[in-house]
């Protein structure tokens, strides 16, 4: 039996050493899990059935998506 990425948690995809933050935001019906990877980031949505929808983003896409979700990470990013 083969697992799809929807069955894998962000921790299973990236490993335990990557810091992740979890958010409940009005702009998303699912729990949002965010991992800043420095040169972009992973935004995962944990669905009610326990599966995930993962989005891997460039720096610009990551910042744009966080802004649209109303999520502010503790550390300010600067890619200039």
Steps between C-alpha positions, in 0.01 A plus 500: 500500500637840399451816707409823331633833626148568635559218749832644618518770765728802451736344758515180297579699185761736648628320810481583868782759487295757306309748717130511417222727619130415509224753443121522499407787271173635366635487144533117509249239612780256587785521749802663335851368568786725388871422462739778400779338298702816446484501121125443502266301715248226540139581580289196582130481569391227741157383393231374737561141384867520605645531149705797382519730202860620463620804308872561449570863424779729379592791729261734319218246486547408866482863614202572274308195628576578866374855445180376336442263794568777754791307651800682642800291591697593814815576301472756224624375167723706276600383157643829378 
